[in-house]
């Protein structure tokens, strides 16, 4: 039988067990699958699901891409996102926030399916990543629902007869194979029984096996199994739909969607340059005045001094989240400028726009440094908590995004990929660091 057909059939067969395992391990009683240490509790449910997802996706991909002449070789980008999917799952219970890690695992999993089939809207990791994720989570998955039924056609028997003078192979007698398995099973049971009557160790092993089976099946909650089995059906359709539809895509539709998005985005660039200068200038000037007014107060985190009458804890927390919020607003200002402001023929900025955006992002970097100083002061006195290290990561990520924006504006080349990679890798790193800090106390 053709290897590609075998992989097609195997992908269909494994889709439902994957969906059931997903519900079993992640959504119900995943606390049963925990490795306990003195200071850490690590759930193996998340990394196991990640590995199963990766394996099934590779089986479906290799089974469905052959006809288009696309190599089954795994690209370096695909390997990277597979690793990120696994690490996100592995660090879910040792990182600062389990929910964020599980959400990140899902994002990486869907993105790895798209990139493994080379159907990203931008051709690679780009500013289209939000659209790519929407495309994977909703369009590919739900549109691919019927694929789980349609693809069962790969189980059809080949037509009898001959092609090009080659005689068709004789049909296999499936009934004979079933009878053979039954007979061999009976003989194996008899043989083991005879050996158990001679050897006490074998007899004890068999008795333990029967005891374990009795305990396991006696404690089964049939009601839970039934409902998991029912809800696993739509999950199976969803997961297989994502994998199968992505594997069957040749990328043409994605190119049309990307062209449509660029066209819509281009039509929205109606704001005049003067209006952009005034709007951006207002933000830049407002922050300069804010720095002048609150300079001494905000530098306390760097010098380790606290204004009179304030507790260290109050001073360190006061204004931190507001500063992070301002950095987020500044990134939205930049996005509004590139979406609605007129740019050059290749998306290049005018000199005044470059200056204003550079000043705006430089102010964001200053805000990030001030926020980090406040958090560092709080950390140095009150020590580690998962929330504090997560706040540090968020601040550092926004500061890095501001720096990449400055480089993008001046070089005329987007650095969105660098931002995505930094965010992903740095989050995995702080999860590992969080576990290390917990272990060393």
N, C-alpha and C positions, 0 to 999 in steps of 0.2 A: 504493500500500500504506500502511496505517496506520503512523504514526511509532512508535507503541508496539510494534507487532509487529516492526518493523525493529530496535528496541533490544533486544527480547527475543531475537531471533535472533543479534544481534551479541554480546550477553552470553554466550550459549552458545558461540559460535564462539571468543571470546577467552579463555574460561576455561582451556582446555588450554594454549595458548601462554603464558599467565600462569604456570601451574604449572610448565611446562618452563623458562621463564626464571628462575623462583624457584630451581629446583634448579641451573640452569646458573650463575647469577650468585652466589648466596649459598652454596651448599653444595659447589660444585666449581669450582676454579680461578678464584675471584673475584679473585685477585691479578693476573690478566691485565688487569683493568679498573681500573687505578690511574693517577692523574695524579701524576707525580713533580715535586716542587719541590726547592729546595736543602735545606729543613729539614722538609718535610712530604710525606707520601704519602697522598693522598686517594683512596679507592675510590669509583668512581661506581656500583658495583653496588647498594649499599644505596638511594641516592636514586632510581635508575632503577626499582628494584622498587617503592618506595613510590609513585612516580608512576603506574606501570602498575596497581598495586592500586587506587589512588584512581579512576582512569579507568574500570576495569572495574566497580567497585562502583557508580559513578554511572550507568553504562549499564544494569546489572542493576536498580538501584533505580528508575530512570525507566521502564524497560520493564515492571516488575511492580507498581508502585503506582498506576497510573492508574485502575483500576476502582473503587478505594475513595475516589476523589475527593481524594486527598492530593496537595498541590502538589508539583511537581518542583523547586521553588525550594530552594536550599541554604541552610540556616539558618546564623546566625553561629556557633553552637556547633559545627556540623559543619565549617565552614571552619577554625575554631581547631584542631580535632583532626586534620584533614587536614594542616594546616601542621606540627603537632607530629609527626605520622608522618613527614613528609618531612624535617624538621630532625633528628629522631632518627637517621634513616638517613644524612643528610648528615654529621653530626658523629661517626658511629661510629668512623671511623679517625683523627679528630683530637682526640677527647676522651680523658679519663684512662683509660677502660676500655671497650674495644670490645664485650665481651660484654654489659655492662649496656646500652649504647646499642642493640644489636641486639634485646635482650629488650624494651627500652622501645619500639622501633619496632613490634614485634609487638603489644604491649599497646595502643598508640595505634591501630594499624590495626584491630584487632578492636573496640575501643571506638568508633572513628569509624563503623564499619558499624552498630553498635547505635544510636548517637545520630543518624546520618543518617536512620534509619528511625523515630526517635522511639519506641523500644521499651525504654527503660531502666526497670528495676523501680521506681525512685522517681520516674519521670517526667522526671528531670533528674539531673545529677551529684549523688550523695548518699552516705550511709553504706552504700548497697547496692552500691557499686562493686565490691567483691570478688565478690559474687554475680552482678553483671552480667558480669564478665569470665569467670567460670566458665560462666555461661549462654551466652556467645558462643563461648568456646573449645571447649566440649564439647557442650552441648545443641543449640544451633542448628546447629553444623557437622556433627556426626555424625547428628543427626536429619534434616538436609537432604541427606544422601548421595544418596537416590533422586531428588532434584530434578533432577540433571543428566540423568537419563534421562527423567523425567516431562516436563520442560520442552521436550524436543524436539518435543512436540506442536504447538508454535508454528510448526513448519515444514510442518504439514499444509496441503494445498491447500484453499482455500475451496470449499465445495460449489457445484456448477454449478446454474444455474437463475436465477431472478429473485426479488427481494424487493420488495414494494410496487410491482410494475409496472416496476421498473428492470431492464433487461436486463443479464445478467452479462457482464463484459468477455471478449473472445475469449482463448482459451488461447494462451500463448506457445510457439513452437516452439523448444525448448531445443537440439535437434540442429542446427538452422539457425544458432543463435548460436555453437555450438562450431565449426562448419565455418567461419563467418565469421572467428572469432578465429584459426584455423589459417591461413587464406588470407592474412589481413592480416599475420600474423607472418612468413610466408614472403616476402611482398612487402617487408616492412621489412628483412629480412636481405639481400635482393638489393639494395635501394636503398643500404644502408649499405656493402655490399661495393663497389658501383660508386663511391660517394663516396670510399672508402678507397683505391681504385686511382688516384684523381686527386690527393688531398691527402695529403701525407706525415704531417701531424699526426694526422689521423683514423686513418691506418693504424697509426701508433705507439700511439695510444690503444687501438685494437682489440687489437693485439698484447699490450699491457700487461694488458688485461682478461683475455685468454686465459691469460697467464702467471700472473696472480693466481689465477684460478679453478683452474688446474692445481696451483699450490702449496697452495691452501686445501684442495681435495678430496683432494690427495695426502697431506696431513698429518692428515686426519680420523681420529679413533680411533673406529671403528665400534662397538667393544665398549662404550665409555663412552656414546656416543650412544644405543645400544640400552637400556642400563640406566637412563639418565636418562629416556628415553621411557616405560619401564615404570613407574618409580616416580612419574613425573609424573601417572599416571592417578589413584591415590588422593589425591594432593595436589590435583588438579583437582576431584575430587568433594568434598573438604573445603572448599576455597576457595569454590567455587560454591554448595555447600550452605549455608555461612555467609551469603553475600550473598543468595541466592535466598530462603531460609527467613525471613531477617530482613525482606526486602522484602515478602514475602507476609503477614507478621504484622500484625494490626490492633491489637496491644497488649493485647488482652483477656486473653490467657494470662499476660502479664507482670504485669498487675494482680492476678490471682489468686495468682501466686507471691509477690508482694510482701505481699499480705494474709496468706498462710500463714506467711511468715517473721515478720511482726509478731505474729501469733497465737502462734507457737512461742516467740518471744522474750518475749512477755508472760507466758506460762505459767512461764517460768524465773525470774521475779522473785519468789522466795520467801524470800530472805535478809532477816531483820529489820533495821530501821534501826539497832538497837543493835549488831548484829553488824558491820554496815558501818562504823559509827563506830569500833568497836574495831580492826578490821582496818586501816582507813585511818590511824587515829591511830598505830598501831604503826610504820607506814612513815614517817610524818611525824616522829615522835619519834626514830626511829633515825637519820634523816638529820641532824637537828639535833645530836644527840650526835656524829655523825661530823664535822660541820662544826667543832664546838668542838675536837675532838681533833686534827684535821688542818688547821686553818685556816692556820697559818703556812706549812706545807709547800705547800699548794695555791695560795697567793697568790704564789708565786715566779714564775709565768708572767707576772703583771701587772707585777711590780716588776723583772723581769729578773735576779733573784738565784737562785742555785742552792745548795741545801743543801751544806754542806761535805762533801767526800769523794765527791761524785757528779759524773759527767760530764754536760754539758748534754744530750747525745743520750740518755743513760739517763734523766735526770730528765724530759725532754720526752715520752718515750714511756711512761714508767712511769705506769700508771693511766689513760691516755687511753682505751683501748678499754673498760676497766672502767667509766669514767664514762659512756661512750656506752651500754654495756649496762644501766647503772642507769636511764638515761633511757628506754630501751626497756621495761624492766620496769615503770616508772611508768605508761607508756601502757597496758600490759597491765592494771595495777591499775585504772586508770580504766575500761577496757573491761569488766572483771569487775564493777565497781560498777554500770555502766549495764545490763549484761546480767542480773545476778542480784539487785541491790538494788532494793528497793521505791521507786518514785518517785510523783510526783503524777499526777493524771489526764491531763495532757498531757506527761508525761515530765519534769516540773519536779523540781528537787532541794529537799530541806529545807535550812534555814539551816545546821545543823551540817555537812551533806554538802557544801554549797557552800564552807564555810570549809576543810574538810579537803582537798577536791579542789584548791582554790585554793592552799593551802600546798604540797601535793604537786607541783603543776605549777610553782609558783614555785621550788621546790627543783630541779626539772628544769632550769629556765632558768639557775639558778646553776651547776649541773653543766655545762651547755652552755657557759657563759661561761668556766668554769675549763678545760674541755677545749680550747676555742678558744685560750685564753691559752697553754696548753702547746704546742699545735700552732703558734701564731704565733711563739713563742720558737724552736722547732725550725726553722721556715721562715726566720726572719730570719737564722739562722746558716748553715744548710746549703742554703738555696735551694729552688727549685721542683722537684717531681717530680709526675707525674700522680696517684700514690697519695695524696700529701699534700693536693692540692686536692680530691680526691674525699672524703677524710676530713673536710675543712672543710665541704663541702656536706652530708654526712650529719649532722654535728653541728648545722649551721644549720637544717636541715630539722626535726630533732627539737625544737630550741628553738622554732621557729615553731609546730610542732604543739602544744607545751605552752601557748604564748600563746593560740592559737585555742581550746584546751580551756577555759582560764579564761574567755574571752569567751562561749563556748557555755554554760557552767554558769550564768553570771550573767544572760545575756540570754534563756536558755531557747530559743535558736534555733541549730540545728546549723550549724557553719561548715566542714563537711567539704569542700564544693566549693572553698573558699578554700585549704584545705590541699592538695588535689589539683592545683589550678592552680599554686600556689606551687612544689610539688615538681617538676612538669613543666617549667615555664618556667625555674626556677632551674637544673635539670639541663642544659637546653639552653645556658643562659648560661655555666655553668662549662666545658662542652665547648668553646664558642667562646673563652672566656678561656684555656683550656688551649692551644689552637692559637696564640693570640696570644703567650702566654708562650714557646712553643717557637720561634716565628718571631723574636722579639726577643732570644732567648737568655737 
